[in-house]
Amino acid sequence: MNLDAVTLREWETATPDHWPVLAGRRLARQGSATRVAKALSDSGRLEVLELAQGLELRATSWVGRVTLDGLTITIRPKIPDLPLLNLIRYAYGLRDLRLIGAARFATEPQSFQDLLIVQLVAEVSELLPRGLHRDYRRIGAMLESPRGRIDFVRYAASGSAHAALPCVHHPRSEDTPLNQALLAGLRLAAVATRDLELRARLRRLSAQIDLGVPPTDIDPVTLARVSQSIDRRTSHYRPALTLIDLLLRGESLSLADAAPGLCLDGFLFDMNAFFQALLSRFLREHLENVDLLDEYRLCGVFYYDPRHNPQGRRGPVPRPDFVVRRGQRTLAILDAKYRDLWTRSLPREMLYQLAIYALTQPHEASSAIILYPTLVAAACDQVVAFRDVLGGTTKARVTLRPVHLQVLDELLHVGSGVEAKRQRQALASRLIGIKCA
């Protein structure tokens, strides 16, 4: 058992008073731990505060495990791992594959990352029997046995007779950017996991992808470019690349490479991004007769007075997570916030943000909705009114609406019949507060 370890849940705080391992602890100034802690705090992933009494840790919506200067910090999601994995599969379009050993990982204290890796192993194990995708490659070479097209321009420029002819041919090869990304992702996962059995399975899968070239690393930009090249012939690669992207992002301190030379020893998963992706797919699939727009730009809300804008700056453009429209009419503005607002207080910045969204609507429909996750069955709508303090009239309303994750998980797996579809559509309509049928 590692005595230099702290385990907490999302949005919890660990203080020196309750965790003796944090009392009197300092981060080494000579190494990179201080800079890594600052990068984590600045990015909102994990606040690390050095107090007179020791370290204080404040978890946010990121879960996983990270090691700082010999201290292992584990942040666990509140929702049980297996239902969470089901929702992650749905949110990111992964297949519902039978995962051997998933139950074992779900009961271990530091295994959230390994659940994603187990899913990656299952995806690649399904992909390889179908054969790796091969593409044509242009190769120019001197061949004694001519193949393809003879390069007469090169032959004439050579000026002398040879036993071989310059040829251009296009053999099909497995050495493609797609397979290179897949192999790099498996090697990344093998380094990331601490489970020896899982690491061995990843290495066996990597050995089956023999591209005949030295191994290369993968980065978010290259992976995004490879993902954009997927077409109907290679669509079965998409789930594996999605998982590699999640692992890559979870191990990166800064996708913009704002802190070169810093390396995160661990893995952190953004539950807020997952929750937004989950709601986006669910609402898009189960709302009828309306359009759902993701991160819609509310242009013209803010602007600099042209008479008082010496820097020539543009006004900020708010972008709520979801806007529901019917034709040219906006029906609802919603934001997904991964914070249980039934058991925790509503931060002022969230309220101010949603109040601005609400005030952009006509007075008769001046409202906005925060969708938040909860496991509390009794959670229901809460409404915060925004009123004119002089006239006493209500200007706008912000509704805090719970999304019961376990209920959602059950509805997604209840079946494909007419009644199941009706229940899912009813939930989607209730979340946006509009009857769409």
VENDASUL-V73778 format. One record per residue. N is the residue number from 1. RES is the residue in one small letter. PHI is phi in degrees with one decimal (* if undefined). PSI is psi in whole degrees, 0 to 359 (none if undefined). Layout:
n: <N;N>
res: <RES;RES>
phi: <PHI;PHI>
psi: <PSI;PSI>
This chain:
n: <1;2;3;4;5;6;7;8;9;10;11;12;13;14;15;16;17;18;19;20;21;22;23;24;25;26;27;28;29;30;31;32;33;34;35;36;37;38;39;40;41;42;43;44;45;46;47;48;49;50;51;52;53;54;55;56;57;58;59;60;61;62;63;64;65;66;67;68;69;70;71;72;73;74;75;76;77;78;79;80;81;82;83;84;85;86;87;88;89;90;91;92;93;94;95;96;97;98;99;100;101;102;103;104;105;106;107;108;109;110;111;112;113;114;115;116;117;118;119;120;121;122;123;124;125;126;127;128;129;130;131;132;133;134;135;136;137;138;139;140;141;142;143;144;145;146;147;148;149;150;151;152;153;154;155;156;157;158;159;160;161;162;163;164;165;166;167;168;169;170;171;172;173;174;175;176;177;178;179;180;181;182;183;184;185;186;187;188;189;190;191;192;193;194;195;196;197;198;199;200;201;202;203;204;205;206;207;208;209;210;211;212;213;214;215;216;217;218;219;220;221;222;223;224;225;226;227;228;229;230;231;232;233;234;235;236;237;238;239;240;241;242;243;244;245;246;247;248;249;250;251;252;253;254;255;256;257;258;259;260;261;262;263;264;265;266;267;268;269;270;271;272;273;274;275;276;277;278;279;280;281;282;283;284;285;286;287;288;289;290;291;292;293;294;295;296;297;298;299;300;301;302;303;304;305;306;307;308;309;310;311;312;313;314;315;316;317;318;319;320;321;322;323;324;325;326;327;328;329;330;331;332;333;334;335;336;337;338;339;340;341;342;343;344;345;346;347;348;349;350;351;352;353;354;355;356;357;358;359;360;361;362;363;364;365;366;367;368;369;370;371;372;373;374;375;376;377;378;379;380;381;382;383;384;385;386;387;388;389;390;391;392;393;394;395;396;397;398;399;400;401;402;403;404;405;406;407;408;409;410;411;412;413;414;415;416;417;418;419;420;421;422;423;424;425;426;427;428;429;430;431;432;433;434;435;436;437>
res: <m;n;l;d;a;v;t;l;r;e;w;e;t;a;t;p;d;h;w;p;v;l;a;g;r;r;l;a;r;q;g;s;a;t;r;v;a;k;a;l;s;d;s;g;r;l;e;v;l;e;l;a;q;g;l;e;l;r;a;t;s;w;v;g;r;v;t;l;d;g;l;t;i;t;i;r;p;k;i;p;d;l;p;l;l;n;l;i;r;y;a;y;g;l;r;d;l;r;l;i;g;a;a;r;f;a;t;e;p;q;s;f;q;d;l;l;i;v;q;l;v;a;e;v;s;e;l;l;p;r;g;l;h;r;d;y;r;r;i;g;a;m;l;e;s;p;r;g;r;i;d;f;v;r;y;a;a;s;g;s;a;h;a;a;l;p;c;v;h;h;p;r;s;e;d;t;p;l;n;q;a;l;l;a;g;l;r;l;a;a;v;a;t;r;d;l;e;l;r;a;r;l;r;r;l;s;a;q;i;d;l;g;v;p;p;t;d;i;d;p;v;t;l;a;r;v;s;q;s;i;d;r;r;t;s;h;y;r;p;a;l;t;l;i;d;l;l;l;r;g;e;s;l;s;l;a;d;a;a;p;g;l;c;l;d;g;f;l;f;d;m;n;a;f;f;q;a;l;l;s;r;f;l;r;e;h;l;e;n;v;d;l;l;d;e;y;r;l;c;g;v;f;y;y;d;p;r;h;n;p;q;g;r;r;g;p;v;p;r;p;d;f;v;v;r;r;g;q;r;t;l;a;i;l;d;a;k;y;r;d;l;w;t;r;s;l;p;r;e;m;l;y;q;l;a;i;y;a;l;t;q;p;h;e;a;s;s;a;i;i;l;y;p;t;l;v;a;a;a;c;d;q;v;v;a;f;r;d;v;l;g;g;t;t;k;a;r;v;t;l;r;p;v;h;l;q;v;l;d;e;l;l;h;v;g;s;g;v;e;a;k;r;q;r;q;a;l;a;s;r;l;i;g;i;k;c;a>
phi: <*;-83.3;-74.7;-87.8;-143.1;-131.8;-123.9;-144.3;-95.1;-54.0;67.8;-91.9;-123.3;-109.8;-115.5;-61.9;-66.0;-104.8;-125.4;-55.4;-65.8;-89.5;-67.2;70.2;-84.5;-130.9;-84.8;-63.7;-80.7;-79.7;-89.5;-95.9;-58.7;-63.9;-69.0;-64.8;-61.0;-65.9;-64.3;-64.4;-67.2;-64.2;-84.3;78.3;-82.9;-157.9;-85.5;-118.1;-113.3;-96.1;-105.4;-62.5;-83.5;142.9;-92.4;-122.3;-116.0;-123.8;-76.4;-122.6;-88.9;-96.1;-123.8;142.7;-144.2;-143.7;-114.2;-123.1;52.3;86.2;-101.2;-91.4;-113.0;-114.0;-115.5;-100.0;-71.5;-74.3;-75.5;-55.1;-61.0;-68.3;-58.4;-63.5;-62.8;-59.6;-69.9;-64.7;-56.4;-66.9;-61.5;-104.7;70.5;-85.5;-84.4;-85.8;-90.3;-77.8;-98.8;-73.1;89.2;-63.9;-63.0;-65.3;-67.7;-68.9;-99.8;-91.4;-73.8;-130.3;-121.8;-59.2;-60.4;-66.6;-62.1;-65.7;-69.5;-60.9;-63.5;-62.7;-59.3;-65.7;-63.5;-69.2;-63.8;-76.8;-77.3;-62.5;-60.4;-78.2;92.5;-70.5;-68.2;-120.2;-122.7;-76.1;-122.3;-81.7;-128.7;-109.4;-154.7;-85.2;-121.7;-73.1;-107.7;-55.5;-144.4;75.4;-111.4;-75.8;-87.3;-67.9;-64.1;-68.4;-63.7;-68.3;-72.9;-67.8;74.0;-152.3;-79.8;-132.3;-77.0;-125.6;-112.4;-72.0;-126.8;-120.1;-135.6;-129.8;-73.7;-84.0;-133.2;-83.8;-79.6;-119.4;-55.8;-64.7;-72.3;-63.3;-66.0;-63.2;-66.1;-63.6;-66.5;-64.8;-68.2;-61.6;-65.9;-64.5;-74.5;-74.0;-77.1;-104.6;-88.6;-65.5;-64.1;-65.9;-63.0;-64.6;-65.1;-65.1;-68.7;-65.6;-65.1;-62.1;-65.7;-76.9;-104.0;-97.2;-92.1;72.1;-132.4;-62.4;-65.1;-125.4;-85.2;-121.3;-132.5;-58.1;-67.3;-62.8;-64.5;-63.7;-65.6;-65.6;-63.2;-69.0;-84.1;-67.3;-129.1;-64.1;-74.7;-121.1;-63.3;-70.9;-81.1;-58.7;-58.2;-64.9;-67.0;-62.9;-66.1;-62.6;-63.2;-62.8;-66.1;-65.9;-67.1;-69.1;-100.0;-97.7;-74.3;-148.5;-68.6;-85.3;56.1;-73.9;-126.5;-63.6;90.2;-90.8;-128.8;-87.8;-87.8;149.7;-151.7;-130.2;-110.5;-82.8;-69.3;-67.2;-64.4;-62.2;-62.8;-66.1;-64.0;-62.3;-66.3;-59.7;-68.5;-63.5;-66.4;-63.9;-81.1;-122.8;-98.3;-120.1;66.2;-140.4;-111.3;-105.3;-110.9;-86.2;46.7;-72.8;-83.1;-89.6;-72.3;86.8;-68.7;-115.3;-154.6;-80.6;-61.5;-58.3;-81.3;-135.1;-137.0;-63.4;-87.1;64.0;-85.6;-94.4;-69.4;-64.2;-114.2;-64.1;-135.9;-63.7;-61.2;-139.2;-127.1;-102.4;-131.2;-127.6;68.8;-95.8;-98.1;-84.5;-97.9;-158.9;-121.7;-132.9;-129.7;-94.6;-125.2;-83.5;-156.7;-70.1;-80.4;-85.0;-101.9;-125.1;-72.0;-85.6;-63.5;-60.1;-63.1;-65.5;-63.0;-63.4;-61.3;-72.4;-63.2;-63.4;-58.2;-64.2;-70.4;-77.0;-93.0;-55.6;-57.7;-72.5;-128.1;-79.3;-151.5;-144.8;-127.0;-100.4;-98.2;-130.8;-85.4;-154.3;-112.7;-87.3;-63.9;-82.7;-62.2;-143.7;-62.5;-125.9;-122.6;-107.5;-93.3;-114.9;-128.8;-77.1;-69.5;-85.9;-87.2;79.4;-86.9;-78.5;-91.9;-160.5;-133.8;-119.2;-101.6;-96.0;-115.6;-77.8;-114.8;-75.8;-64.5;-69.2;-64.8;-62.0;-60.7;-65.2;-65.3;-71.4;-116.5;-78.7;135.3;-119.6;-76.7;-63.9;-66.0;-63.9;-63.4;-64.2;-65.9;-67.3;-65.5;-64.7;-65.5;-60.9;-64.3;-67.5;-63.9;-91.7;74.0;-136.7;-85.4;-95.0;-70.6>
psi: <133;114;333;64;146;133;128;167;165;139;10;164;133;123;161;335;326;346;98;331;339;342;127;9;141;148;139;134;338;328;198;358;319;317;323;316;320;319;321;317;316;326;355;15;317;122;124;112;131;110;172;327;345;208;144;133;131;109;153;222;5;135;157;213;138;146;127;111;45;356;119;121;119;127;116;142;152;324;138;149;316;313;323;318;321;317;324;318;314;315;320;11;31;159;150;75;155;116;112;122;2;323;325;317;328;341;356;149;342;49;8;317;321;332;318;323;322;319;320;317;317;319;313;325;329;330;318;320;338;348;140;144;137;142;158;137;135;123;127;125;159;117;133;329;101;142;140;229;134;131;90;330;315;323;318;326;338;327;5;162;142;160;351;156;142;122;152;119;166;77;153;133;148;351;78;159;327;312;328;319;321;315;318;324;320;320;324;315;323;325;326;322;148;2;120;319;317;321;321;320;321;320;325;320;320;323;335;346;83;101;353;19;158;148;147;157;164;145;163;323;313;318;320;320;319;318;324;340;356;134;193;334;335;18;335;350;340;314;318;318;326;317;320;321;317;318;320;317;324;337;1;136;320;117;337;2;42;342;76;143;348;139;132;119;85;201;131;132;131;101;332;316;320;315;321;317;322;311;322;313;317;313;320;323;338;7;138;147;19;164;133;121;124;134;54;133;119;82;146;0;313;143;150;135;118;339;346;55;67;335;354;36;156;147;147;147;110;146;89;155;319;139;128;125;152;106;233;2;129;124;327;146;127;149;137;123;117;77;123;97;2;323;347;158;158;116;145;321;325;315;315;319;313;329;320;317;316;320;346;349;159;154;323;345;29;84;159;159;133;122;123;152;150;157;4;117;330;355;137;182;142;139;127;121;143;117;162;115;339;311;340;5;147;124;323;166;143;121;128;108;123;147;107;105;321;324;318;317;318;318;326;341;14;342;185;16;178;317;320;318;320;321;319;320;323;319;316;317;321;324;323;353;25;138;113;339;none>
